[in-house]
């Protein structure tokens, strides 16, 4: 009995010895997995709440882009609802950056062209005939939108956040577009609309402003419709694209039609079913031209002998602007100085008075001089390169956004052939938000391979 007991005891001891380390290893593994999961959850929580207040203010600011028309004065300083929203976003960003000790994304391919652009604007304030007015424009078109762009590049660290900001821009555009469309449709119903003249407008000063703001956003939303992988997102983007295009059509902006066509052509050519989409686009254009109001608007612009052709007026304006620039070749007229500088070269009996020459090159040349033209061209080239790299290298959720930004810049250039696609509060904010969204993802892809 004693041997049996000893034998059993020995067997028990020998069998227990190898299992104890195994149990310890398993416990350690479980503990390690739990710690890793906790750490990952904590990281996700921190990332999700990083700059959460700034993000909220930024989305609201994007939605309020057309609200720059709401103006008042604080003491002797004029301001707008949009500017207040931007300043609140900047304040929230400063506080959260200090509390989180987060790095600010300000160094990158846009840094030097943006600094050159800021320098050109500062010089233009000094040479402007009215420095006080010029300083206000410098604040609204240079400092504030570029600062907002830096904020966007810093806080947008996910596709979800990019879509939130794009949604803000889209919401503001839909409100402005819907309001303008309602006024135009009311005029059509009352048979009070002469489409060969300036169409009615609400919120903005001109109906062209509706197309200037909406077409770049249509480029992004259409990119998502063409190449997105999320069915719900594609559906929402498709709805926005349709509504925005209706607003563009009802703006009767010939420049808007041209820019929309350029975006549609580019997206169609990029698609693997390009011939189908090109045919569909051509059919849509021909159908649209069967609408009497649209055909009258377009054919008036084609007929250079028509007294209501605005393109002929543009030719005269560009000629006068070039004459003025021949006497101010380096610095132009300065910010807010174009109307005064143009006066000696413009027919004093002409009913129109222009604050810009309505051509993208002449706009920047007259307002910011040669340096401004070079700086903005540099910014555009950089925007094309960044968005194209994002289209080629980023993950599948981001690629449609990058392609949309690429064609949004195309829309800026094409519409800018006959209009002013940057020098407005909402357009400058939209421009820097779009390029910053693209850069926010591209710089996280890592250094460009040699």
C-alpha positions in Angstrom: 0.0 0.0 0.0 2.8 2.3 0.8 4.5 1.6 -2.6 1.2 2.2 -4.3 0.7 5.5 -2.6 4.3 6.5 -3.4 3.8 5.4 -7.0 0.6 7.4 -7.3 2.2 10.4 -5.7 5.1 10.1 -8.0 2.9 9.7 -11.1 0.9 12.7 -10.0 4.0 14.8 -9.5 5.5 13.8 -12.8 2.3 14.5 -14.7 1.9 17.9 -13.0 5.4 19.2 -13.6 5.1 19.6 -17.4 1.6 21.1 -17.4 2.3 24.0 -15.0 4.6 25.9 -17.5 2.0 25.3 -20.2 -0.7 26.8 -18.1 1.5 29.7 -17.3 2.3 30.3 -21.0 -1.4 30.2 -21.9 -2.2 32.7 -19.1 0.6 34.9 -20.3 -0.7 34.7 -23.9 -4.3 35.5 -22.9 -3.0 38.4 -20.8 -0.9 39.7 -23.7 -3.8 39.5 -26.1 -6.1 41.3 -23.7 -3.5 44.1 -23.2 -3.0 44.4 -27.0 -6.8 44.6 -27.5 -7.0 47.2 -24.8 -4.2 49.2 -26.3 -5.7 49.0 -29.8 -9.1 50.1 -28.4 -7.5 53.0 -26.6 -5.6 54.1 -29.7 -8.8 53.9 -31.7 -10.7 55.9 -29.1 -8.0 58.6 -29.0 -7.8 58.7 -32.8 -11.6 59.0 -33.1 -11.7 61.9 -30.5 -8.6 63.6 -31.7 -9.5 67.2 -32.7 -13.2 66.3 -32.3 -14.2 69.8 -31.4 -12.2 71.3 -34.2 -13.7 68.8 -36.7 -17.2 69.9 -35.6 -16.4 73.6 -36.1 -14.7 72.8 -39.4 -17.7 70.9 -40.8 -20.0 73.8 -39.7 -17.7 76.3 -41.3 -17.7 74.4 -44.6 -21.5 74.3 -44.5 -21.5 78.1 -43.9 -19.3 78.9 -46.9 -22.0 80.7 -48.8 -22.9 82.6 -45.6 -20.2 85.2 -46.3 -23.0 87.3 -47.7 -24.2 87.8 -44.0 -22.1 90.8 -43.1 -21.8 93.2 -40.2 -19.2 95.3 -38.4 -17.4 94.8 -35.1 -16.4 98.4 -34.2 -14.8 99.6 -37.4 -13.8 96.1 -38.7 -16.2 94.5 -41.3 -16.7 90.8 -40.9 -19.0 88.0 -42.1 -20.7 84.9 -40.6 -18.2 82.7 -42.5 -15.2 84.6 -41.1 -16.5 84.2 -37.5 -16.9 80.4 -38.2 -13.3 80.2 -39.5 -12.0 82.1 -36.4 -13.9 79.8 -34.0 -12.4 76.8 -35.9 -8.9 78.3 -35.6 -9.4 78.9 -31.8 -10.7 75.4 -31.2 -7.7 74.0 -33.2 -5.2 76.0 -31.2 -6.7 74.9 -27.9 -6.8 71.2 -28.9 -3.3 71.2 -30.4 -1.9 72.6 -27.1 -3.9 70.1 -25.0 -3.1 67.1 -27.1 0.5 68.2 -28.0 -0.3 67.1 -31.6 2.0 68.1 -34.5 0.6 70.5 -37.0 0.8 69.4 -40.6 2.2 72.5 -42.3 5.3 71.3 -44.1 4.8 69.7 -47.4 4.6 70.4 -51.2 2.1 73.3 -50.7 4.3 75.1 -48.1 6.5 77.1 -50.4 3.9 78.0 -53.1 1.5 79.0 -50.3 4.2 81.2 -48.7 4.9 82.7 -52.1 1.2 83.4 -52.6 1.0 85.0 -49.2 4.0 87.2 -50.0 2.4 88.2 -53.3 -0.8 89.1 -51.5 1.1 91.2 -48.9 2.9 93.1 -51.6 -0.4 93.7 -53.3 -1.8 95.3 -50.1 1.1 97.7 -50.1 0.7 98.8 -53.8 -3.2 98.9 -53.6 -4.8 102.3 -53.9 -7.1 101.5 -50.9 -4.9 99.6 -48.4 -7.7 99.2 -45.9 -9.9 97.5 -48.5 -7.0 95.5 -49.7 -6.1 94.3 -46.2 -9.7 93.0 -45.8 -9.4 91.0 -49.0 -6.0 89.7 -48.0 -7.5 88.5 -44.8 -10.5 86.8 -46.5 -8.8 85.3 -49.6 -5.3 84.5 -48.4 -4.8 84.2 -44.6 -8.0 82.7 -43.5 -8.5 80.0 -46.2 -4.9 79.0 -46.1 -5.0 78.7 -42.3 -8.2 76.7 -42.6 -6.4 74.4 -45.1 -3.6 73.8 -42.6 -6.2 72.8 -40.1 -7.9 70.4 -42.5 -4.6 68.8 -43.4 -3.9 68.2 -39.7 -7.3 66.9 -38.5 -8.4 64.8 -41.5 -6.7 61.5 -40.7 -9.5 59.2 -42.0 -11.8 58.8 -45.0 -14.7 59.4 -42.7 -13.5 62.8 -41.6 -12.8 63.8 -45.3 -16.4 62.9 -46.2 -17.7 64.9 -43.2 -16.0 68.1 -44.5 -17.1 67.4 -48.1 -20.6 66.9 -46.8 -20.4 70.3 -45.1 -19.4 71.9 -48.4 -22.1 70.0 -50.2 -24.8 71.1 -47.7 -24.0 74.7 -48.1 -23.9 74.4 -51.9 -27.3 72.7 -52.0 -28.9 75.4 -49.9 -27.6 78.1 -52.2 -28.3 76.1 -55.3 -31.9 75.2 -54.2 -32.7 78.8 -53.3 -31.5 80.1 -56.6 -33.3 77.4 -58.5 -36.6 78.2 -56.8 -36.3 81.9 -57.9 -35.4 80.9 -61.5 -38.3 78.4 -61.7 -40.7 81.1 -60.3 -39.5 83.5 -63.1 -40.0 80.7 -65.7 -43.5 80.0 -64.5 -44.4 83.7 -64.6 -42.9 84.0 -68.1 -40.6 86.8 -66.7 -37.2 85.2 -67.6 -35.2 86.5 -70.5 -32.3 84.0 -70.6 -30.2 86.3 -72.9 -30.0 88.7 -70.0 -28.6 88.3 -66.5 -30.7 85.6 -64.8 -32.4 86.2 -61.4 -30.3 85.3 -58.3 -30.7 85.0 -54.6 -28.0 84.7 -51.8 -25.2 85.4 -54.2 -24.7 88.6 -56.3 -24.7 86.7 -59.6 -26.1 83.3 -60.8 -22.6 82.5 -62.1 -21.5 82.2 -58.4 -23.7 79.2 -58.0 -21.9 77.3 -60.7 -18.5 78.5 -59.6 -19.1 76.9 -56.2 -21.0 73.8 -57.2 -19.1 72.4 -60.2 -15.9 71.6 -58.2 -18.0 69.7 -55.7 -19.8 67.9 -58.5 -16.4 66.7 -59.7 -15.8 65.1 -56.3 -19.2 63.6 -55.9 -19.2 62.3 -59.5 -15.8 60.7 -58.8 -17.3 58.9 -55.9 -20.3 57.8 -58.0 -17.9 56.4 -60.7 -15.3 54.8 -58.5 -16.8 54.5 -55.0 -17.2 51.0 -53.4 -19.7 51.9 -50.7 -23.2 51.6 -52.2 -24.9 54.0 -49.7 -22.1 56.6 -50.3 -22.5 56.3 -54.0 -26.2 56.7 -53.7 -25.9 59.9 -51.6 -23.2 61.2 -53.9 -25.4 60.5 -56.9 -28.3 62.4 -55.4 -26.1 65.4 -54.7 -24.6 65.2 -58.2 -28.1 65.3 -59.7 -29.4 68.1 -57.6 -26.2 70.2 -58.0 -26.3 69.7 -61.8 -29.9 70.9 -61.9 -28.9 74.0 -59.9 -26.0 74.6 -62.3 -28.3 74.2 -65.3 -30.8 76.7 -63.8 -28.0 79.2 -63.1 -27.7 79.6 -66.9 -23.9 80.0 -66.4 -22.2 79.4 -69.7 -18.9 79.1 -67.8 -20.6 76.6 -65.5 -21.8 74.5 -68.5 -18.2 74.5 -69.9 -16.6 73.5 -66.7 -19.3 70.8 -66.1 -18.6 69.4 -69.6 -14.8 69.4 -68.9 -15.4 67.4 -65.7 -17.8 65.0 -67.4 -15.4 64.5 -70.3 -12.4 63.8 -68.0 -14.3 61.3 -65.8 -15.7 59.5 -68.9 -12.2 59.2 -70.5 -10.8 57.8 -67.2 -13.5 55.1 -67.0 -13.0 51.7 -68.5 -16.4 52.0 -70.2 -15.3 55.4 -71.6 -17.1 55.1 -75.0 -20.4 54.3 -73.3 -20.1 57.2 -71.0 -18.9 59.6 -73.8 -21.9 58.6 -75.8 -24.2 59.1 -72.8 -22.7 62.5 -72.1 -23.1 63.6 -75.7 -26.7 62.5 -75.7 -27.4 64.4 -72.5 -25.9 67.5 -73.9 -28.0 67.3 -77.1 -31.1 66.7 -75.1 -30.4 69.7 -72.9 -29.9 71.9 -76.0 -33.5 71.0 -77.0 -34.7 73.0 -74.0 -35.5 76.5 -75.5 -34.1 78.5 -72.6 -30.8 76.6 -72.5 -30.4 76.7 -76.3 -31.1 80.4 -76.4 -28.5 81.0 -73.7 -25.8 79.0 -75.4 -26.5 80.2 -79.0 -26.4 83.8 -77.8 -22.9 83.2 -76.7 -21.9 81.5 -79.9 -23.2 84.3 -82.1 -20.5 87.0 -81.9 -22.7 89.4 -83.7 -25.4 89.3 -81.1 -25.5 92.4 -79.0 -26.1 90.4 -75.8 -23.1 88.2 -76.3 -21.0 88.5 -73.1 -17.9 86.9 -74.7 -17.5 89.9 -77.0 -17.7 92.1 -73.9 -15.0 89.9 -72.3 -12.7 90.5 -75.3 -13.0 94.3 -74.7 -12.4 93.9 -71.0 -9.3 91.7 -71.5 -7.9 94.2 -74.0 -8.4 97.0 -71.6 -6.9 95.0 -68.8 -3.8 94.2 -70.8 -3.4 97.9 -71.7 -3.5 98.7 -68.0 -1.0 95.9 -67.2 1.4 97.3 -69.8 1.8 100.2 -67.4 1.7 98.1 -64.2 3.5 94.8 -65.4 5.1 93.6 -62.2 2.6 94.4 -59.4 -0.6 94.8 -61.2 -3.3 97.1 -59.7 -3.1 95.7 -56.2 -5.8 94.0 -54.3 -9.2 95.8 -54.8 -7.5 98.2 -57.2 -8.6 96.8 -60.6 -11.7 99.0 -61.1 -9.7 102.2 -60.4 -6.7 101.2 -62.4 -8.9 100.2 -65.4 -10.9 103.4 -65.5 -8.5 105.3 -67.9 -8.6 102.4 -70.3 -12.3 101.6 -70.1 -15.2 103.3 -72.0 -16.7 105.7 -69.5 -20.1 105.4 -71.1 -20.1 101.6 -70.7 -22.8 100.5 -68.3 -20.7 97.7 -66.8 -18.1 98.2 -64.1 -15.8 95.3 -63.3 -13.9 94.5 -60.1 -12.0 91.7 -61.9 -11.0 91.0 -65.6 -12.8 87.6 -65.6 -9.9 85.5 -66.7 -7.9 83.3 -64.3 -4.5 84.6 -65.5 -5.5 88.2 -65.7 -7.3 88.0 -62.3 -4.2 87.0 -60.5 -2.0 89.3 -62.6 -4.0 92.4 -61.9 -4.6 91.6 -58.2 -1.3 90.0 -57.1 1.2 90.8 -59.9 3.5 88.4 -61.6 4.5 86.7 -58.3 0.9 85.9 -57.6 0.4 84.4 -61.1 3.5 82.2 -60.6 2.6 81.2 -57.0 -1.0 80.2 -57.9 0.2 78.3 -60.9 2.6 76.5 -58.6 -0.2 75.7 -56.2 -2.3 74.3 -59.0 0.5 72.1 -60.4 1.1 70.9 -56.9 -2.6 70.1 -56.4 -2.7 68.1 -59.6 0.4 66.1 -58.6 -0.8 65.4 -55.1 -4.3 64.4 -56.1 -3.0 62.2 -59.0 -0.6 60.5 -56.6 -3.5 59.9 -54.3 -5.5 58.5 -57.1 -2.7 56.1 -58.1 -1.4 55.1 -54.6 -4.0 55.4 -51.9 -6.5 52.8 -50.8 -9.8 52.1 -52.5 -11.8 54.3 -50.2 -9.7 57.4 -50.8 -9.1 57.1 -54.6 -12.4 58.5 -55.8 -11.9 61.6 -53.6 -8.4 62.2 -55.0 -9.7 61.9 -58.6 -12.6 64.2 -57.7 -10.1 66.8 -56.4 -8.1 66.5 -59.5 -11.1 67.3 -61.7 -12.3 70.0 -59.3 -9.0 71.8 -60.2 -9.8 71.2 -63.8 -13.1 72.9 -63.3 -11.4 75.9 -61.6 -9.2 76.4 -64.6 -11.9 75.9 -67.3 -14.4 78.1 -65.6 -11.6 80.6 -64.9 -11.2 81.1 -68.6 -14.2 83.4 -68.5 -14.8 84.2 -64.8 -13.4 84.6 -61.3 -12.9 81.1 -59.8 -11.0 82.1 -56.6 -11.4 85.7 -55.4 -14.6 85.1 -53.3 -14.8 84.1 -49.7 -16.6 80.8 -50.4 -14.4 79.8 -53.4 -11.1 80.4 -51.7 -12.3 78.4 -48.7 -13.5 75.6 -50.9 -10.3 75.6 -52.9 -8.0 75.2 -49.9 -10.3 72.7 -48.2 -10.2 70.4 -51.3 -6.5 70.5 -51.8 -5.9 70.0 -48.1 -8.2 67.0 -47.9 -6.2 65.4 -50.7 -2.8 66.2 -49.1 -4.0 65.0 -45.7 -4.1 61.5 -47.1 -1.2 61.6 -49.4 1.4 62.7 -46.8 0.3 59.8 -44.7 1.3 57.4 -47.5 4.9 58.1 -46.7 7.7 59.6 -48.7 7.5 59.4 -52.5 9.7 56.6 -53.8 12.9 57.7 -55.6 
